């Protein structure tokens, strides 16, 4: 795994930047929904985790997960996974994100 950071921006005043080392995993929660789980950014010793929910094109979850994993493995700087303000995503089938702290 690279040594960079993953950035998620879902609103003008709602953004998160996680070191790659805090990524615990990705799962497909349902059609068009990928969950990315991170160690808590508020309390790294906590058993709670932060959750980033990515919305993507229906039935394209696999492609999106592979694209994220590929970029994570190459990263040594910053990877913007999802920026809803600028509509910029690390894969064209990612369409949005939501950040939830300490879930």
FIROMAR-419059 format. One line per field, with one value per residue: x, y, z of N, C-alpha, C, O in turn; residue number from 1. Coordinates in nm, 3 decimals. Layout:
n.u = c(X, ...)
n.v = c(Y, ...)
n.w = c(Z, ...)
ca.u = c(X, ...)
ca.v = c(Y, ...)
ca.w = c(Z, ...)
c.u = c(X, ...)
c.v = c(Y, ...)
c.w = c(Z, ...)
o.u = c(X, ...)
o.v = c(Y, ...)
o.w = c(Z, ...)
resi = c(NUM, ...)
This chain:
n.u = c(0.085, 0.046, 0.191, 0.042, -0.237, -0.596, -0.858, -1.176, -1.454, -1.757, -1.919, -1.917, -1.828, -1.758, -1.539, -1.285, -0.963, -0.766, -0.492, -0.341, -0.280, -0.484, -0.699, -0.932, -1.083, -1.290, -1.628, -1.906, -2.209, -2.469, -2.654, -2.491, -2.352, -2.070, -1.888, -1.638, -1.422, -1.258, -1.002, -1.093, -1.097, -1.127, -1.061, -0.810, -0.756, -0.996, -1.260, -1.449, -1.525, -1.462, -1.673, -1.696, -1.921, -1.956, -2.119, -2.205, -2.223, -2.481, -2.416, -2.144, -1.972, -1.758, -1.563, -1.510, -1.407, -1.175, -1.035, -0.992, -0.838, -0.615, -0.511, -0.456, -0.254, -0.047, -0.009, 0.170, 0.132, -0.134, -0.458, -0.745, -1.039, -1.312, -1.473, -1.727, -1.789, -1.639, -1.709, -1.530, -1.377, -1.204, -1.260, -1.463, -1.718, -1.784, -2.000, -2.059, -2.022, -2.042, -1.965, -1.918, -1.850, -1.695, -1.852)
n.v = c(-0.118, 0.226, 0.537, 0.762, 0.992, 0.982, 1.168, 1.308, 1.493, 1.620, 1.836, 2.195, 2.254, 2.007, 1.765, 1.513, 1.378, 1.107, 0.913, 0.656, 0.438, 0.420, 0.309, 0.056, -0.114, -0.196, -0.236, -0.362, -0.236, -0.229, -0.216, 0.014, 0.132, 0.182, 0.109, 0.256, 0.192, 0.344, 0.390, 0.564, 0.913, 1.096, 0.977, 0.779, 0.557, 0.452, 0.207, 0.261, 0.352, 0.556, 0.622, 0.624, 0.672, 0.582, 0.669, 0.517, 0.436, 0.212, -0.134, -0.105, -0.121, -0.299, -0.223, 0.037, -0.012, -0.157, 0.040, 0.232, 0.078, 0.027, 0.287, 0.347, 0.165, 0.267, 0.516, 0.795, 1.037, 1.251, 1.126, 1.211, 1.085, 1.137, 1.432, 1.618, 1.887, 1.988, 1.800, 1.592, 1.282, 0.977, 0.775, 0.742, 0.634, 0.681, 0.877, 1.033, 1.116, 1.050, 1.140, 0.992, 1.025, 0.835, 0.575)
n.w = c(0.000, -0.070, 0.054, 0.085, 0.100, 0.125, -0.010, 0.051, -0.038, 0.040, 0.067, 0.093, 0.351, 0.453, 0.464, 0.432, 0.504, 0.485, 0.605, 0.412, 0.567, 0.751, 0.627, 0.642, 0.488, 0.196, 0.095, -0.093, -0.038, -0.133, -0.441, -0.640, -0.429, -0.235, 0.054, 0.245, 0.501, 0.773, 1.023, 1.319, 1.287, 1.482, 1.723, 1.728, 1.891, 1.946, 1.920, 1.740, 1.400, 1.108, 0.831, 0.483, 0.238, -0.086, -0.380, -0.682, -1.034, -1.120, -1.092, -1.141, -0.934, -0.883, -1.076, -0.985, -0.727, -0.789, -0.932, -0.729, -0.548, -0.710, -0.746, -0.478, -0.420, -0.571, -0.472, -0.341, -0.261, -0.269, -0.315, -0.465, -0.406, -0.415, -0.497, -0.443, -0.475, -0.692, -0.873, -0.930, -0.962, -0.880, -1.050, -1.339, -1.292, -1.030, -0.842, -0.622, -0.266, 0.089, 0.421, 0.732, 1.066, 1.328, 1.345)
ca.u = c(0.000, 0.122, 0.209, -0.025, -0.361, -0.719, -0.938, -1.318, -1.520, -1.897, -1.988, -1.820, -1.774, -1.755, -1.435, -1.199, -0.838, -0.718, -0.370, -0.372, -0.265, -0.607, -0.801, -0.955, -1.136, -1.402, -1.729, -2.024, -2.320, -2.588, -2.635, -2.444, -2.302, -1.945, -1.852, -1.496, -1.410, -1.130, -0.984, -1.152, -1.012, -1.146, -0.992, -0.750, -0.757, -1.135, -1.303, -1.537, -1.460, -1.525, -1.728, -1.720, -2.012, -1.943, -2.226, -2.149, -2.315, -2.532, -2.341, -2.005, -1.901, -1.632, -1.469, -1.472, -1.322, -1.045, -0.968, -0.947, -0.729, -0.499, -0.453, -0.404, -0.128, 0.055, -0.007, 0.273, 0.091, -0.275, -0.553, -0.880, -1.131, -1.440, -1.490, -1.861, -1.794, -1.586, -1.752, -1.410, -1.372, -1.090, -1.311, -1.580, -1.845, -1.812, -2.085, -2.078, -1.974, -2.092, -1.870, -1.976, -1.743, -1.717, -1.972)
ca.v = c(0.000, 0.349, 0.614, 0.890, 1.027, 0.977, 1.287, 1.300, 1.623, 1.602, 1.964, 2.303, 2.247, 1.867, 1.696, 1.427, 1.335, 0.995, 0.846, 0.523, 0.339, 0.410, 0.239, -0.079, -0.196, -0.151, -0.337, -0.320, -0.244, -0.254, -0.169, 0.152, 0.184, 0.125, 0.161, 0.255, 0.204, 0.397, 0.411, 0.690, 1.032, 1.172, 0.907, 0.659, 0.444, 0.409, 0.092, 0.314, 0.380, 0.651, 0.556, 0.705, 0.603, 0.628, 0.634, 0.494, 0.386, 0.078, -0.249, -0.067, -0.118, -0.372, -0.138, 0.148, -0.063, -0.190, 0.167, 0.290, -0.006, 0.049, 0.417, 0.338, 0.091, 0.350, 0.650, 0.844, 1.175, 1.267, 1.073, 1.263, 0.978, 1.198, 1.574, 1.653, 2.029, 2.005, 1.684, 1.521, 1.151, 0.899, 0.686, 0.809, 0.579, 0.731, 0.994, 1.111, 1.057, 1.101, 1.111, 0.973, 1.006, 0.749, 0.490)
ca.w = c(0.000, -0.078, 0.178, 0.066, 0.168, 0.047, 0.017, 0.019, -0.014, 0.003, 0.078, 0.113, 0.487, 0.495, 0.390, 0.513, 0.444, 0.566, 0.560, 0.360, 0.674, 0.830, 0.549, 0.692, 0.379, 0.114, 0.067, -0.168, 0.057, -0.212, -0.577, -0.656, -0.302, -0.181, 0.185, 0.279, 0.646, 0.818, 1.166, 1.361, 1.277, 1.606, 1.832, 1.668, 1.984, 1.959, 1.840, 1.637, 1.272, 1.017, 0.713, 0.365, 0.147, -0.224, -0.473, -0.815, -1.136, -1.091, -1.145, -1.170, -0.807, -0.897, -1.149, -0.899, -0.620, -0.848, -0.963, -0.603, -0.498, -0.796, -0.713, -0.342, -0.424, -0.637, -0.413, -0.250, -0.236, -0.238, -0.412, -0.445, -0.444, -0.451, -0.467, -0.492, -0.509, -0.827, -0.954, -0.972, -0.898, -0.928, -1.155, -1.397, -1.244, -0.896, -0.863, -0.502, -0.141, 0.217, 0.527, 0.864, 1.163, 1.445, 1.333)
c.u = c(0.089, 0.128, 0.136, -0.150, -0.478, -0.806, -1.080, -1.380, -1.665, -1.981, -1.881, -1.755, -1.771, -1.657, -1.352, -1.075, -0.779, -0.584, -0.409, -0.366, -0.392, -0.721, -0.812, -1.011, -1.250, -1.499, -1.838, -2.143, -2.451, -2.559, -2.600, -2.389, -2.179, -1.919, -1.702, -1.485, -1.268, -1.123, -1.039, -1.053, -1.023, -1.071, -0.934, -0.747, -0.898, -1.163, -1.403, -1.457, -1.533, -1.569, -1.746, -1.805, -1.997, -2.064, -2.162, -2.258, -2.355, -2.450, -2.198, -1.920, -1.764, -1.526, -1.419, -1.377, -1.182, -0.967, -0.914, -0.827, -0.601, -0.431, -0.393, -0.267, -0.015, 0.081, 0.116, 0.245, -0.055, -0.358, -0.689, -0.974, -1.262, -1.442, -1.623, -1.872, -1.750, -1.632, -1.632, -1.399, -1.258, -1.131, -1.440, -1.715, -1.875, -1.888, -2.106, -2.024, -2.045, -1.998, -1.943, -1.863, -1.788, -1.847, -1.958)
c.v = c(0.123, 0.422, 0.746, 0.906, 1.015, 1.094, 1.264, 1.435, 1.606, 1.729, 2.070, 2.296, 2.104, 1.791, 1.612, 1.389, 1.230, 0.945, 0.706, 0.417, 0.325, 0.342, 0.095, -0.170, -0.130, -0.267, -0.277, -0.343, -0.279, -0.203, -0.021, 0.214, 0.108, 0.191, 0.147, 0.284, 0.245, 0.396, 0.548, 0.805, 1.118, 1.110, 0.776, 0.537, 0.385, 0.284, 0.135, 0.343, 0.490, 0.574, 0.657, 0.620, 0.664, 0.580, 0.619, 0.445, 0.243, -0.029, -0.216, -0.063, -0.185, -0.286, -0.023, 0.102, -0.097, -0.062, 0.232, 0.211, 0.014, 0.181, 0.417, 0.270, 0.171, 0.481, 0.676, 0.989, 1.177, 1.208, 1.132, 1.154, 1.038, 1.344, 1.618, 1.800, 2.051, 1.896, 1.612, 1.392, 1.069, 0.793, 0.748, 0.754, 0.611, 0.862, 1.079, 1.042, 1.121, 1.052, 1.100, 0.942, 0.915, 0.668, 0.364)
c.w = c(0.000, 0.055, 0.174, 0.149, 0.070, 0.088, -0.033, 0.054, -0.057, 0.017, 0.106, 0.250, 0.541, 0.408, 0.487, 0.433, 0.537, 0.514, 0.513, 0.469, 0.759, 0.754, 0.598, 0.584, 0.306, 0.095, -0.019, -0.077, -0.012, -0.353, -0.575, -0.528, -0.255, -0.047, 0.205, 0.428, 0.682, 0.971, 1.200, 1.349, 1.403, 1.723, 1.776, 1.760, 2.000, 1.876, 1.733, 1.511, 1.198, 0.893, 0.601, 0.271, 0.008, -0.303, -0.610, -0.910, -1.102, -1.164, -1.187, -1.043, -0.818, -0.966, -1.061, -0.789, -0.673, -0.880, -0.837, -0.550, -0.579, -0.762, -0.573, -0.343, -0.487, -0.563, -0.327, -0.218, -0.196, -0.352, -0.376, -0.498, -0.491, -0.405, -0.527, -0.532, -0.654, -0.924, -1.014, -0.891, -0.959, -1.031, -1.208, -1.350, -1.098, -0.914, -0.738, -0.378, -0.023, 0.326, 0.660, 0.962, 1.277, 1.438, 1.413)
o.u = c(0.195, 0.078, 0.167, -0.167, -0.463, -0.827, -1.104, -1.360, -1.694, -2.099, -1.768, -1.637, -1.779, -1.686, -1.351, -1.081, -0.746, -0.564, -0.500, -0.438, -0.405, -0.828, -0.714, -0.988, -1.300, -1.457, -1.860, -2.174, -2.534, -2.450, -2.671, -2.380, -2.182, -1.925, -1.646, -1.531, -1.170, -1.226, -1.033, -0.939, -0.937, -1.023, -1.002, -0.737, -0.915, -1.097, -1.440, -1.334, -1.651, -1.509, -1.803, -1.766, -2.023, -2.106, -2.076, -2.371, -2.271, -2.419, -2.136, -1.810, -1.665, -1.413, -1.300, -1.278, -1.082, -0.846, -0.801, -0.726, -0.492, -0.309, -0.290, -0.176, 0.101, 0.180, 0.159, 0.327, -0.095, -0.334, -0.743, -0.988, -1.318, -1.417, -1.632, -1.956, -1.815, -1.599, -1.631, -1.410, -1.220, -1.045, -1.518, -1.816, -1.980, -1.846, -2.164, -1.985, -2.101, -1.956, -2.021, -1.789, -1.904, -1.940, -2.048)
o.v = c(0.125, 0.373, 0.835, 0.843, 1.036, 1.118, 1.210, 1.485, 1.581, 1.730, 2.037, 2.330, 2.084, 1.757, 1.637, 1.371, 1.258, 0.936, 0.645, 0.317, 0.227, 0.319, 0.020, -0.291, -0.025, -0.382, -0.156, -0.457, -0.350, -0.152, 0.060, 0.336, -0.014, 0.313, 0.039, 0.387, 0.189, 0.401, 0.640, 0.795, 1.203, 1.181, 0.674, 0.425, 0.279, 0.259, 0.056, 0.356, 0.515, 0.473, 0.764, 0.511, 0.783, 0.465, 0.697, 0.418, 0.162, -0.015, -0.294, -0.009, -0.132, -0.277, 0.010, 0.169, -0.068, -0.056, 0.282, 0.269, 0.018, 0.188, 0.480, 0.313, 0.146, 0.548, 0.590, 1.056, 1.111, 1.236, 1.104, 1.135, 0.997, 1.374, 1.649, 1.834, 2.124, 1.900, 1.576, 1.392, 1.090, 0.729, 0.802, 0.821, 0.572, 0.948, 1.187, 0.925, 1.231, 0.937, 1.189, 0.846, 0.917, 0.690, 0.281)
o.w = c(0.063, 0.156, 0.253, 0.254, -0.050, 0.208, -0.141, 0.164, -0.174, -0.017, 0.140, 0.264, 0.662, 0.293, 0.607, 0.312, 0.652, 0.393, 0.568, 0.464, 0.832, 0.810, 0.596, 0.587, 0.345, 0.082, -0.018, -0.042, 0.043, -0.380, -0.516, -0.519, -0.238, -0.034, 0.185, 0.476, 0.631, 1.038, 1.118, 1.395, 1.428, 1.811, 1.777, 1.711, 2.062, 1.775, 1.646, 1.516, 1.222, 0.856, 0.621, 0.231, -0.012, -0.293, -0.648, -0.868, -1.060, -1.283, -1.260, -1.043, -0.767, -0.918, -1.062, -0.760, -0.607, -0.858, -0.837, -0.512, -0.523, -0.750, -0.550, -0.273, -0.458, -0.588, -0.250, -0.154, -0.100, -0.469, -0.269, -0.619, -0.592, -0.288, -0.646, -0.615, -0.729, -1.043, -1.132, -0.769, -1.074, -1.091, -1.131, -1.367, -1.047, -0.991, -0.747, -0.383, -0.033, 0.324, 0.696, 0.944, 1.318, 1.516, 1.415)
resi = c(1, 2, 3, 4, 5, 6, 7, 8, 9, 10, 11, 12, 13, 14, 15, 16, 17, 18, 19, 20, 21, 22, 23, 24, 25, 26, 27, 28, 29, 30, 31, 32, 33, 34, 35, 36, 37, 38, 39, 40, 41, 42, 43, 44, 45, 46, 47, 48, 49, 50, 51, 52, 53, 54, 55, 56, 57, 58, 59, 60, 61, 62, 63, 64, 65, 66, 67, 68, 69, 70, 71, 72, 73, 74, 75, 76, 77, 78, 79, 80, 81, 82, 83, 84, 85, 86, 87, 88, 89, 90, 91, 92, 93, 94, 95, 96, 97, 98, 99, 100, 101, 102, 103)
